């Protein structure tokens, strides 16, 4: 049975059919495994996400699975410096940041079981052994661990991830690490067996490798890729596509050399060089004929011509490269040495900046550098940090844990409040905004969070009642929770489309003390949102300020390229001086800022019409 997807071109609000895409509604599940070689961190996650985006634009339903070979059960207890940010899913899963890329690129909602770890697999197998499911057999890596991996993948691939709740047709699987890592061997063996279980026409392996270019010679080297492919074949997997990552565009002679020595056709060698924006990656893949290849290799009933649905991505990538207006945001945090620690925050800001036709200038400021101790020890660094903060158009204090750097964050919040600089506090950022207000506006000089001072006389932020102070893993208030607006007089409510409630993702142990909120509201700090029971304070807004907002949840986890997060959008609008006009228009972007318009505010050229599917 085939379903028909009609593509419509939108011109000045009118819709015109362009062409139809026929997609089999009962298409058997296809699996695309993405492996990596030479080094880790070369962009497997972005490439996997981009492949999914291309196939979804062809009318297919796509899901994604990330395999992390570490023994941890999940990413919840990781230091941000180990693996970057911990991404939180709707079901409360604390997972690798690559799942955030999948959700943003594919506009889907994944589950914690879409992140497989060695710890999860071994825990699953050991539990089965304890229950007697193996009937006294010796439990081994092969076949029991490898079988568990295959079973997990096949079961999770069927779980709906789109709003229509239909079963996916394509499952993109990213195997973390590099080929040859000892911890990844059981997973490689599992997929060696898996390719024969599901048959060739339902399984495809994409190998991502690095093509370095030493400065000494300037020559692009293929030997690392050759060795990586040889190692992959030695483990029983043969790449169907080799995606070569490089700093600069790869020459055709290099492509032919990789084709010859890696025993693949030239069209099976794909080049992805460093680009100004990750939004360009799906376009690069599509331009090299990847849709046609997948159609033939996986026997997909799709059109091999470029889909009109990819046009939005192309427009977004083009817009990113030619924006002229700049909006600067100071991110004041404690993990600023590694940008991946705030990956979703950066993306949420970028989505909002693109939506209002501005280029984002994100300035990372280590909060410790704003503190008095830095002024004494390193006055140059102290003054440089304050110069960056003062020249920023807006200030963001994101979430975090621990006392280190909190005084610097409090200084930044105080400056934003007094100077009427647009400010957004997320999670800990909101809690510290409450602490700062208590100290400087309520004159509670000893006000603090019990996270930092358990004996404080003014505990304005307290430990959560259900938190059990034992094991650290899985003890926080996690996942999507409902926040109810208790007043219509709220900027954030209007930014959310005047909804009575919103559902956003949480990750925290502490909350504002509800017994003290009346003192804050008397002085102008309003608690405009709370949980469904009315006990937990979720949103704060300061009166007589252009934009001083704090949220207990993490709206960045739900931001999408085409649907920016309202709190972050509000910050960017306020920072560019356009928030009032936006609210007066009923929270609609101006024609020059909308992706569906024919013009671009920063370019005199007319853009082609937008396309969408119904």
C-alpha atoms as one frame of an Amber mdcrd trajectory, in Angstrom:
protein
   0.000   0.000   0.000   1.277   3.437  -0.924   0.477   6.802   0.602   0.647
   9.994  -1.428   2.418  13.091  -0.124   1.457  16.243  -2.005   4.001  19.036
  -2.068   2.603  22.538  -2.145   4.438  25.707  -3.044   3.330  28.685  -0.976
   3.403  32.058  -2.728   2.009  35.103  -0.926  -0.120  32.875   1.270  -1.594
  30.852  -1.646  -0.768  27.181  -2.161   0.009  25.581  -5.520   0.696  21.838
  -5.957   4.129  21.102  -7.408   4.439  17.308  -7.421   3.532  14.210  -5.474
   5.789  11.782  -3.637   4.516   8.224  -3.281   5.659   6.530  -0.114   4.882
   2.950   0.851   2.905   2.998   4.078   3.890  -0.616   4.829   7.573  -0.203
   3.970   9.695  -2.704   5.948  12.110  -1.106   8.393  15.429  -0.019   6.884
  18.533   0.408   9.052  21.385   2.832   8.375  24.445   2.336  10.586  26.860
   5.271  10.884  30.348   4.343  12.088  33.467   6.459  12.491  37.168   6.043
  11.952  40.536   7.698  12.636  39.355  10.018  15.440  36.181  10.718  17.357
  34.391  14.043  17.218  34.471  14.444  13.437  30.736  14.991  13.071  29.099
  11.565  12.946  26.115  12.948  14.840  25.564  15.831  12.417  25.987  13.529
   9.423  23.560  10.974  10.881  21.072  13.779  11.597  21.498  15.189   8.092
  20.892  11.801   6.484  17.714  11.462   8.507  16.636  14.961   7.470  17.099
  14.142   3.785  15.111  10.908   4.035  12.373  12.607   6.040  12.124  15.269
   3.354  11.407  12.433   0.922   8.265  11.563   2.869   9.714   8.787   5.029
   9.261   8.490   8.787  12.686   8.472  10.439  13.895   7.601  13.928  17.406
   7.577  15.379  19.417   5.580  17.909  22.741   6.558  19.478  25.040   3.857
  20.855  27.581   4.948  23.463  30.045   2.175  24.405  30.714   3.471  27.916
  29.651   1.420  30.954  27.589   4.224  32.522  23.852   3.543  32.509  23.191
   7.043  31.183  24.822  10.461  30.905  23.172  11.863  34.032  26.238  11.866
  36.278  28.810  12.937  33.688  30.959  15.979  34.221  30.205  18.489  31.432
  33.919  18.436  30.587  33.721  14.681  29.881  31.021  14.580  27.205  29.569
  18.073  26.935  26.014  18.831  27.959  23.541  16.269  29.240  20.516  16.379
  26.956  17.137  15.728  28.601  14.281  13.996  26.781  10.526  14.223  27.332
  10.501  11.000  29.347  13.276  12.271  31.620  16.088  10.384  29.936  19.515
  11.965  30.443  21.358  11.205  27.243  24.223  12.125  24.936  24.042  15.525
  23.254  23.857  13.860  19.818  20.243  12.958  20.542  19.645  16.690  20.731
  20.964  16.988  17.180  18.609  14.224  16.051  15.614  15.932  17.630  16.469
  19.355  16.227  17.241  18.181  12.687  14.382  15.684  12.400  11.839  17.539
  14.571  11.043  14.375  16.541  10.804  13.423  20.214  13.032  10.536  21.226
  13.035   8.363  24.335  15.724   7.278  26.778  15.875   3.852  25.119  16.999
   5.566  21.908  20.328   5.942  23.706  22.003   2.554  24.151  25.016   2.217
  26.436  27.181  -0.747  27.365  25.912  -0.309  30.916  22.275  -0.609  29.833
  22.947  -3.720  27.753  24.914  -5.494  30.470  22.341  -4.535  33.104  19.588
  -5.925  30.872  21.430  -9.209  30.283  22.415  -9.628  33.943  18.809  -9.044
  35.039  17.653 -11.729  32.617  20.300 -14.099  33.951  19.180 -13.432  37.535
  15.595 -14.157  36.524  16.663 -17.472  35.032  15.773 -16.551  31.460  18.899
 -18.256  30.088  17.994 -21.595  31.713  21.389 -22.147  33.306  23.458 -21.459
  30.195  26.834 -19.753  30.382  26.134 -16.089  29.601  28.711 -14.715  27.156
  29.382 -11.639  25.051  28.570 -13.746  21.987  25.735 -14.564  21.614  23.939
 -13.062  24.618  25.270  -9.485  24.614  25.217  -9.229  20.823  21.703 -10.670
  20.669  20.550  -8.165  23.291  21.920  -5.290  21.182  20.108  -6.507  18.077
  16.859  -7.068  19.955  17.045  -3.609  21.527  17.636  -1.920  18.160  14.808
  -3.761  16.413  12.318  -3.043  19.203  13.227   0.617  19.652  13.221   1.289
  15.909   9.467   0.596  15.888   8.615   3.189  18.547   6.819   6.228  17.026
   8.703   9.507  17.419   6.530  11.836  15.338   3.373  13.591  16.452   1.254
  11.329  14.225   2.361   8.304  16.328   3.007   6.191  13.230   5.741   3.565
  13.180   9.033   4.774  11.640  10.285   3.374   8.345  13.967   4.327   8.608
  16.220   3.913  11.642  19.529   5.789  11.629  21.962   4.276  14.147  25.125
   6.073  15.217  27.851   3.965  16.824  29.902   6.212  19.096  33.682   6.138
  19.237  35.902   4.860  16.447  36.321   1.495  14.787  38.939  -0.487  16.677
  38.021   0.771  20.152  37.942  -2.240  22.445  34.756  -1.092  24.207  32.903
  -0.942  20.891  33.762  -4.455  19.725  30.556  -6.154  20.994  28.449  -3.628
  19.098  30.423  -4.065  15.869  30.009  -7.829  16.155  26.302  -7.368  16.833
  25.867  -5.405  13.609  28.019  -7.870  11.665  25.404 -10.464  12.538  22.533
  -8.007  12.184  23.241  -7.257   8.511  22.574 -10.893   7.631  19.531 -11.147
   9.887  17.675  -8.282   8.196  19.160  -8.904   4.705  21.218  -6.604   2.523
  18.351  -4.533   1.076  17.392  -3.402   4.590  20.836  -2.553   5.978  23.349
   0.095   4.949  26.656   1.093   6.547  28.004   4.634   6.277  31.572   5.102
   7.462  32.737   8.596   8.421  36.474   9.168   8.227  38.955  12.013   8.404
  41.077  13.235   5.513  43.775  15.344   7.211  45.775  18.025   5.436  49.106
  18.696   7.194  50.246  22.292   6.986  53.777  21.178   6.152  52.795  19.693
   2.783  49.262  20.966   2.154  48.433  17.546   0.705  45.208  15.773   1.624
  46.117  12.364   3.058  44.007   9.280   2.354  46.020   6.692   4.297  44.064
   7.149   7.581  40.810   6.488   5.716  42.280   3.448   3.959  43.414   1.973
   7.275  40.081   2.723   8.919  38.099   1.014   6.155  40.478  -1.948   6.256
  39.910  -2.283  10.012  36.147  -2.069   9.514  36.195  -4.801   6.871  38.381
  -6.943   9.100  35.576  -6.845  11.680  32.986  -7.987   9.162  31.364  -4.734
   8.028  31.830  -3.227   4.576  30.993   0.453   4.072  28.355   1.273   1.485
  29.196   4.959   1.665  32.422   6.586   2.846  31.891  10.124   4.102  35.197
  11.987   4.136  35.526  14.900   6.544  38.079  17.565   5.792  38.897  21.166
   6.571  38.760  22.201   2.909  36.927  20.801  -0.140  38.513  17.541  -1.276
  40.028  17.292  -4.728  38.671  14.840  -7.298  41.992  12.979  -7.430  41.655
  12.260  -3.709  38.147  10.915  -4.255  39.368   8.573  -6.984  42.234   7.387
  -4.791  39.899   6.582  -1.887  37.558   4.822  -4.302  40.346   2.637  -5.661
  42.044   1.685  -2.397  38.817   1.238  -0.411  37.109  -0.845  -3.125  34.022
   1.318  -3.621  32.609   3.189  -6.596  33.462   6.919  -6.852  29.819   7.841
  -6.230  30.054   5.996  -2.907  32.651   8.497  -1.669  31.035  11.618  -0.190
  32.899  14.778   0.796  31.876  16.999   3.697  34.260  19.869   4.357  34.040
  22.405   7.163  31.164  24.801   6.526  29.957  27.972   8.196  26.789  26.319
   9.458  25.679  22.746  10.141  22.481  23.601   8.246  24.573  23.320   5.085
  25.440  19.626   5.649  22.117  18.119   4.409  22.442  20.265   1.301  25.993
  19.022   0.620  24.853  15.417   0.988  21.877  15.920  -1.307  24.006  17.635
  -3.957  26.242  14.546  -4.138  23.369  12.239  -5.080  22.712  10.561  -1.751
  18.942  10.385  -2.350  19.438   8.461  -5.582  21.905   6.133  -3.882  19.575
   5.319  -0.993  16.703   4.764  -3.406  18.688   2.087  -5.221  20.607   0.595
  -2.305  17.663   0.254   0.107  14.966  -0.128  -2.545  13.094   2.938  -1.330
   9.938   4.028  -3.184  10.927   7.687  -3.299  11.638  10.294  -5.946  15.373
  10.645  -6.562  14.986  14.303  -7.508  15.691  16.965  -4.872  12.643  17.444
  -2.709  11.013  20.836  -2.346  10.974  20.199   1.398  14.744  20.574   1.484
  14.315  24.095   0.243  13.720  25.490   3.734  17.059  24.078   4.844  18.753
  25.656   1.844  17.119  28.992   2.561  18.113  28.778   6.200  21.723  27.979
   5.296  21.822  30.791   2.726  20.327  33.246   5.187  22.855  32.291   7.863
  25.747  33.124   5.550  24.563  36.530   4.400  23.101  38.061   7.539  24.478
  41.526   8.256  22.876  42.516  11.561  24.520  41.143  14.693  23.073  40.528
  18.148  25.551  39.840  20.944  24.620  37.711  23.946  26.855  37.190  26.976
  26.598  33.641  28.313  27.805  33.708  31.915  28.582  30.180  33.081  31.132
  27.944  34.762  31.751  25.457  31.913  32.655  27.972  29.225  36.000  26.370
  28.349  34.107  23.706  26.369  31.337  25.041  24.135  29.662  21.610  23.931
  28.649  22.090  27.577  26.069  24.575  26.325  25.306  23.034  22.919  21.509
  23.246  23.187  21.661  26.765  24.632  23.768  27.895  21.685  21.388  26.254
  19.217  18.319  27.801  20.867  19.927  31.244  20.645  20.935  30.608  17.048
  17.419  29.486  16.075  15.992  32.669  17.581  18.599  34.901  15.957  17.920
  33.401  12.532  14.175  33.807  13.019  14.587  37.565  13.526  17.177  37.925
  10.783  20.258  38.480  12.941  23.609  36.785  13.214  24.377  35.581  16.724
  27.534  36.735  18.470  27.719  34.532  21.557  30.339  35.645  24.067  31.274
  33.025  26.650  32.220  34.519  30.018  33.594  32.388  32.841  31.594  33.570
  35.843  34.636  33.309  38.120  36.308  36.048  36.082  33.594  38.480  37.216
  34.336  37.864  40.896  36.461  39.965  43.247  39.031  37.181  43.670  39.897
  37.439  39.967  40.223  41.215  40.266  42.902  40.633  42.910  44.696  37.736
  41.213  44.361  38.699  37.556  42.962  42.230  37.063  43.432  42.103  33.280
  41.228  39.038  32.926  38.710  40.578  35.346  38.361  43.797  33.351  38.204
  41.945  30.030  35.327  39.827  31.329  33.422  42.888  32.511  34.037  44.663
  29.211  32.454  41.757  27.341  29.497  41.731  29.709  28.915  45.467  29.413
  28.977  45.580  25.622  26.601  42.610  25.187  23.062  43.286  23.964  21.648
  40.664  26.328  22.727  38.401  29.183  22.025  34.709  29.698  22.793  32.711
  32.835  22.207  28.999  32.081  21.825  26.014  34.384  24.581  24.385  36.384
  25.504  22.750  39.658  27.749  23.627  42.589  28.891  26.774  44.352  31.925
  27.607  42.214  31.314  30.681  40.097  27.934  31.581  41.598  29.089  34.946
  42.956  30.139  35.983  39.454  26.735  34.985  38.119  25.075  37.025  40.855
  27.172  40.029  39.831  26.075  39.638  36.199  22.410  39.300  37.208  22.615
  42.369  39.420  24.152  44.383  36.595  21.423  43.251  34.153  18.684  44.180
  36.622  20.073  47.615  37.489  21.088  48.584  33.942  17.831  47.211  32.451
  19.768  44.886  30.185  17.680  42.021  28.682  18.224  38.949  30.835  17.217
  35.294  30.779  17.970  32.934  33.652  17.543  29.208  33.089  17.252  26.716
  35.965  20.095  27.764  38.293  20.052  31.120  36.502  16.483  31.696  37.687
  17.313  30.562  41.222  20.260  32.951  41.402  18.079  35.783  40.091  15.823
  35.175  43.094  18.832  35.121  45.441  20.187  38.365  43.971  16.813  40.083
  44.296  16.477  38.925  47.899  19.897  40.274  48.843  19.736  43.613  47.070
  16.026  44.488  46.914  14.630  42.797  50.017  17.829  43.528  51.953  18.167
  39.883  53.021  21.959  39.906  52.944  22.247  36.286  54.066  19.716  34.968
  51.522  20.990  31.912  49.710  20.177  28.531  48.252  20.418  25.529  50.548
  22.509  23.948  47.790  25.305  26.349  48.749  24.528  27.049  52.410  22.423
  24.540  54.317  22.337  26.802  57.391  21.228  30.018  55.708  18.659  32.025
  57.664  16.859  33.021  54.475  16.557  29.859  52.344  14.999  31.406  49.244
  15.901  28.299  47.214  15.338  24.922  48.849  15.898  21.230  48.247  13.063
  19.390  46.519  10.901  17.255  48.819  11.095  14.113  46.706  14.872  14.238
  46.307  16.533  11.357  48.149  20.077  12.477  49.115  21.662   9.118  48.388
  22.559   7.987  44.890  23.133  10.855  42.480  21.889   9.104  39.343  18.238
   9.564  38.401  17.299  11.583  41.511  16.363  14.895  39.909  13.061  16.258
  38.705  13.401  15.244  35.100  11.537  15.341  31.822   8.549  17.177  30.411
   6.358  18.821  33.058   3.426  21.186  32.790   3.771  24.820  33.826   0.557
  26.800  34.365   0.430  30.568  33.932  -1.346  32.111  36.900  -1.845  35.488
  35.239  -2.566  36.822  31.776  -0.264  39.764  32.431   2.905  37.946  31.429
   5.397  38.603  28.659   6.357  34.952  28.476   2.732  33.860  28.243   2.279
  36.125  25.232   5.484  34.766  23.690   4.056  31.265  24.067   0.983  32.320
  22.089  -1.174  33.232  25.106  -1.497  29.588  26.114  -2.862  28.781  29.572
  -0.017  26.335  30.148   3.172  25.074  28.533   5.059  21.796  28.757   8.837
  21.988  28.941  11.676  19.748  30.073  13.176  19.967  33.556  16.426  18.893
  35.209  16.864  20.184  38.749  16.884  19.288  42.438  16.226  22.710  43.956
  13.352  25.180  43.671  12.243  28.584  44.898  10.862  28.462  48.430   7.072
  28.943  47.949   6.648  30.278  51.489   8.648  33.413  50.660   7.251  34.343
  47.241   4.863  36.996  48.576   7.795  39.136  49.746   9.264  39.154  46.236
   5.971  39.981  44.544   5.439  42.950  46.835   8.690  44.400  45.449   7.918
  43.694  41.794   9.413  40.251  41.111   6.392  38.292  39.909   6.031  34.521
  39.897   3.844  34.187  36.825   4.064  30.424  36.330   3.915  27.397  38.606
   3.370  23.649  38.423  -0.097  22.089  38.246  -0.316  21.876  42.051   0.702
  25.505  42.491   3.601  24.657  44.799   6.634  24.927  42.538   7.590  28.284
  41.086   8.457  27.901  37.404   8.638  31.404  35.872   9.656  34.816  37.184
   9.310  38.226  35.539  10.495  41.584  36.832   8.222  44.594  36.511   9.429
  47.762  34.784  12.227  46.002  32.943  12.605  45.444  29.168  13.047  41.695
  29.655  14.049  40.121  32.945  12.798  36.536  32.842  13.748  33.370  34.683
  12.497  29.845  34.036  13.038  26.748  36.152  12.777  24.485  33.109  15.173
  24.110  30.165  13.394  25.506  27.080  16.517  25.023  24.949  15.872  21.275
  24.769  12.647  21.869  22.819  13.934  24.518  20.418  13.890  23.669  16.707
  15.428  25.479  13.712  11.973  26.366  12.348  10.341  26.751  15.788  12.590
  28.754  18.132  12.037  28.547  21.877   9.830  31.448  23.116  12.000  32.415
  26.147  15.123  32.566  23.967  13.250  34.337  21.186  12.082  36.908  23.732
  15.667  37.493  24.860  16.852  38.069  21.284  13.900  40.323  20.486  14.540
  42.405  23.598  18.270  42.525  22.868  17.563  43.888  19.381  14.923  46.332
  20.628  12.066  44.674  18.724  10.178  42.866  21.505   7.463  45.510  21.896
   6.728  45.546  18.166   6.629  41.753  18.121   4.105  41.651  20.964   1.994
  44.365  19.338   1.789  42.282  16.160   0.346  39.423  18.172   3.647  37.549
  18.434   4.139  37.240  14.696   7.437  37.813  12.945   7.595  40.647  10.464
   7.558  39.656   6.774  11.298  40.245   6.434  11.991  37.932   9.360   9.720
  35.068   8.340  11.023  32.005   6.509   7.822  31.903   4.477   8.236  35.381
   3.014   9.734  36.097  -0.371  12.158  38.778   0.775  15.155  38.883   3.069
  15.799  41.937   5.190  19.566  41.634   4.820  19.659  40.997   1.108  18.129
  42.936  -1.807  17.597  39.699  -3.689  14.190  38.090  -3.824  14.015  34.566
  -2.444  12.017  31.768  -4.114   8.738  30.623  -2.574   8.509  28.340   0.404
   7.308  24.731   0.211   5.525  22.557   2.675   3.756  19.221   2.752   0.191
  18.432   3.593
